[in-house]
Amino acid sequence: MDAKQISKDRETRKVLLSFARSIQERDIVTYEHSRRVATYASRLARYLGWSRREARDLALAALVHDLGKTWITNDILNKSAALSEEERQKMERHPIIGARILVGCDIHSFYVEAVLHHHEAWDGHGYPAGLRGEEIPLSARILTVADVYDVITSQRPYKAPLSNDAARERLAQASGTSFDPILTRAFLHLIDNTPDFTLKQHVCAMPQTEDLELILSPQNFLTGA
């Protein structure tokens, strides 16, 4: 990699980390969710044979995968009851909003595609583009599994967390419909063979001295820190 590319990569990381901080400031729950998704996605990527650098880049994408939610109003974002059809449509625009923000900052397409397509489904019933199977970028397919796993194992205003066994069963049932079957099997293998795989949920005041560069350390992702 030449000096120009190294400089471009550093600038990209700087911009993405600044967006992660903006998510942190806007909504600590979404930020902590994104941190856990980054960890799960990085673990799965490494298990699949991705390099440390590739896994780190995917973790960066995961940190900003819900960037578009910073433009969703609190009454929708934090609603405990079911969303109305209009509210659901607004919520489902968050991948498009996030991707447009990244495009506007000239961020590499790897990150844009991961953010834009992390709600696509293997059988084509997802959004925003209704892609199916391997039409969906691999980065986004990994984020989909990691994202859903964290959602179903976390406390939310509208639901209680599932147990590890129930969450595992939910993923297995959605293999081949919502999720890439190969990625699902790999993720289930990690759940079954990694002690304390499910990360603890921390809903607390925004940290004052959080070091995002440390969070993105490949060692931390691999050890579950």
C-alpha positions as a printed NumPy array, in Angstrom:
array([[  0.   ,   0.   ,   0.   ],
       [  1.461,   3.339,  -1.034],
       [  1.691,   6.455,   1.11 ],
       [ -1.316,   8.078,  -0.565],
       [ -3.546,   5.093,   0.197],
       [ -2.296,   4.911,   3.783],
       [ -3.138,   8.586,   4.238],
       [ -6.596,   8.048,   2.711],
       [ -7.276,   5.088,   5.015],
       [ -6.266,   7.117,   8.065],
       [ -8.569,   9.941,   7.043],
       [-11.415,   7.479,   6.524],
       [-10.914,   6.02 ,   9.992],
       [-10.856,   9.509,  11.464],
       [-14.146,  10.425,   9.793],
       [-15.844,   7.147,  10.788],
       [-14.703,   7.488,  14.389],
       [-16.075,  11.016,  14.463],
       [-19.421,   9.641,  13.306],
       [-19.247,   6.981,  16.025],
       [-18.78 ,   9.755,  18.567],
       [-21.789,  11.589,  17.156],
       [-23.879,   8.442,  17.634],
       [-22.562,   8.204,  21.194],
       [-23.611,  11.776,  21.891],
       [-27.019,  11.383,  20.232],
       [-28.071,   8.022,  21.694],
       [-25.944,   6.004,  24.109],
       [-28.136,   2.905,  23.666],
       [-27.603,   2.836,  19.887],
       [-23.904,   3.48 ,  20.382],
       [-23.462,   0.606,  22.849],
       [-25.476,  -1.643,  20.53 ],
       [-23.151,  -0.688,  17.675],
       [-20.092,  -1.499,  19.777],
       [-21.41 ,  -4.975,  20.497],
       [-22.328,  -5.533,  16.853],
       [-18.796,  -4.482,  15.91 ],
       [-17.395,  -7.106,  18.266],
       [-19.655,  -9.898,  17.016],
       [-19.026,  -9.004,  13.365],
       [-15.274,  -8.869,  13.856],
       [-15.252, -12.257,  15.599],
       [-17.246, -13.822,  12.771],
       [-15.055, -12.235,  10.106],
       [-11.892, -13.563,  11.749],
       [-13.447, -17.029,  12.067],
       [-14.206, -16.904,   8.336],
       [-10.559, -16.167,   7.585],
       [-10.597, -12.414,   7.156],
       [ -7.356, -10.641,   8.018],
       [ -7.075,  -8.47 ,  11.133],
       [ -7.181,  -5.391,   8.934],
       [-10.296,  -6.584,   7.12 ],
       [-12.003,  -7.442,  10.414],
       [-11.075,  -4.016,  11.784],
       [-12.595,  -2.326,   8.734],
       [-15.79 ,  -4.337,   9.187],
       [-15.849,  -3.313,  12.856],
       [-15.624,   0.315,  11.78 ],
       [-18.576,  -0.215,   9.453],
       [-20.497,  -1.818,  12.318],
       [-19.817,   1.156,  14.589],
       [-21.658,   3.409,  12.118],
       [-24.209,   0.944,  10.715],
       [-27.017,   2.815,  12.507],
       [-25.688,   6.285,  11.723],
       [-28.941,   7.09 ,   9.92 ],
       [-30.854,   6.691,  13.195],
       [-29.329,   9.948,  14.399],
       [-31.789,  11.583,  11.978],
       [-34.798,   9.674,  13.344],
       [-36.888,  11.539,  15.924],
       [-36.845,  10.31 ,  19.534],
       [-40.58 ,   9.639,  19.577],
       [-40.025,   6.943,  16.947],
       [-36.572,   5.787,  18.008],
       [-37.561,   5.212,  21.641],
       [-41.183,   4.164,  21.179],
       [-42.146,   1.203,  23.385],
       [-45.333,   0.346,  21.481],
       [-45.537,  -1.015,  17.946],
       [-44.665,   1.476,  15.221],
       [-47.383,   2.708,  12.895],
       [-46.948,   2.057,   9.184],
       [-45.763,   5.626,   8.645],
       [-43.319,   5.385,  11.537],
       [-42.021,   2.046,  10.295],
       [-41.373,   3.528,   6.855],
       [-39.446,   6.395,   8.422],
       [-37.403,   3.974,  10.543],
       [-36.604,   1.81 ,   7.526],
       [-34.984,   4.793,   5.812],
       [-32.107,   4.828,   8.291],
       [-29.781,   2.648,   6.148],
       [-30.302,   4.985,   3.18 ],
       [-29.727,   8.071,   5.32 ],
       [-26.55 ,   6.623,   6.82 ],
       [-25.19 ,   5.567,   3.428],
       [-25.883,   9.007,   1.953],
       [-23.996,  10.667,   4.785],
       [-20.983,   8.436,   4.098],
       [-21.171,   9.042,   0.341],
       [-21.233,  12.769,   1.013],
       [-17.954,  12.393,   2.903],
       [-16.352,  10.377,   0.094],
       [-16.11 ,   7.245,   2.269],
       [-15.009,   4.03 ,   0.541],
       [-17.808,   1.939,  -0.963],
       [-17.009,  -0.969,   1.396],
       [-18.429,   1.004,   4.312],
       [-21.272,   2.516,   2.306],
       [-22.475,  -0.904,   1.11 ],
       [-22.276,  -2.426,   4.592],
       [-24.355,   0.404,   6.08 ],
       [-26.844,   0.525,   3.192],
       [-27.582,  -3.196,   3.048],
       [-27.402,  -4.423,   6.659],
       [-31.192,  -4.922,   6.694],
       [-31.372,  -6.976,   3.504],
       [-32.504, -10.6  ,   3.844],
       [-31.15 , -13.756,   2.231],
       [-34.543, -14.561,   0.647],
       [-35.075, -10.996,  -0.627],
       [-37.679,  -9.788,   1.875],
       [-35.388,  -7.192,   3.466],
       [-34.814,  -3.522,   2.714],
       [-34.001,  -1.022,   1.258],
       [-33.237,  -2.722,  -2.085],
       [-34.767,  -6.18 ,  -1.661],
       [-31.486,  -7.867,  -2.577],
       [-31.301, -11.622,  -2.148],
       [-28.586, -14.217,  -1.612],
       [-25.112, -13.281,  -2.753],
       [-26.417, -10.076,  -4.3  ],
       [-26.061,  -8.757,  -0.762],
       [-22.47 ,  -7.691,   0.001],
       [-20.744, -10.154,   2.325],
       [-19.953,  -7.359,   4.774],
       [-23.652,  -6.563,   5.094],
       [-24.592, -10.237,   5.473],
       [-22.205, -10.517,   8.41 ],
       [-23.572,  -7.341,   9.99 ],
       [-27.13 ,  -8.649,   9.606],
       [-26.44 , -11.721,  11.739],
       [-24.455,  -9.768,  14.326],
       [-27.039,  -6.982,  14.45 ],
       [-30.036,  -9.259,  14.974],
       [-28.223, -11.358,  17.564],
       [-27.481,  -8.305,  19.663],
       [-31.025,  -6.965,  19.31 ],
       [-32.671, -10.187,  20.457],
       [-30.26 , -10.682,  23.388],
       [-30.597,  -7.081,  24.632],
       [-33.213,  -5.304,  26.708],
       [-35.223,  -2.866,  24.612],
       [-38.135,  -0.546,  25.508],
       [-40.494,  -2.844,  23.614],
       [-39.155,  -6.28 ,  24.644],
       [-37.186,  -8.368,  27.127],
       [-33.949, -10.089,  26.052],
       [-34.035, -13.684,  24.877],
       [-31.939, -16.278,  26.658],
       [-28.846, -17.513,  24.841],
       [-30.583, -20.773,  23.927],
       [-33.692, -19.002,  22.651],
       [-31.567, -16.535,  20.661],
       [-29.58 , -19.381,  19.16 ],
       [-32.811, -21.088,  18.118],
       [-34.147, -17.877,  16.601],
       [-31.046, -17.539,  14.415],
       [-31.199, -21.175,  13.36 ],
       [-34.861, -20.838,  12.366],
       [-34.099, -17.773,  10.213],
       [-31.179, -19.407,   8.397],
       [-31.89 , -19.372,   4.674],
       [-34.613, -16.748,   5.019],
       [-33.219, -13.75 ,   6.885],
       [-29.606, -14.949,   7.063],
       [-26.95 , -16.462,   4.845],
       [-26.971, -20.171,   5.869],
       [-23.177, -20.479,   5.807],
       [-22.718, -17.405,   7.976],
       [-25.439, -18.577,  10.342],
       [-23.734, -21.934,  10.872],
       [-20.427, -20.181,  11.512],
       [-22.003, -17.765,  13.98 ],
       [-23.771, -20.582,  15.826],
       [-20.469, -22.416,  16.033],
       [-18.922, -19.356,  17.696],
       [-21.813, -19.121,  20.141],
       [-21.428, -22.799,  21.058],
       [-17.652, -22.767,  21.367],
       [-16.779, -19.334,  22.764],
       [-17.068, -18.964,  26.562],
       [-19.195, -15.975,  27.577],
       [-19.842, -15.199,  23.914],
       [-22.835, -12.933,  24.53 ],
       [-21.667,  -9.475,  25.541],
       [-23.167,  -7.8  ,  28.587],
       [-25.453,  -4.891,  27.947],
       [-24.312,  -1.599,  29.448],
       [-26.872,   1.184,  29.431],
       [-25.249,   4.01 ,  31.331],
       [-24.158,   7.611,  31.103],
       [-21.949,   8.443,  28.158],
       [-18.289,   7.715,  29.004],
       [-16.145,  10.804,  29.309],
       [-12.791,   9.337,  28.267],
       [-13.687,   6.528,  25.86 ],
       [-10.878,   5.727,  23.454],
       [-12.419,   4.467,  20.227],
       [ -9.037,   3.52 ,  18.802],
       [ -8.639,   1.096,  21.715],
       [-12.133,  -0.275,  21.148],
       [-11.181,  -1.024,  17.548],
       [ -8.08 ,  -2.974,  18.564],
       [ -8.309,  -6.422,  16.912],
       [ -7.096,  -7.995,  20.165],
       [-10.038,  -6.502,  22.042],
       [-12.492,  -7.819,  19.483],
       [-11.022, -11.299,  19.625],
       [-11.008, -11.426,  23.415],
       [-14.432,  -9.851,  23.807],
       [-13.15 ,  -6.785,  25.649]])
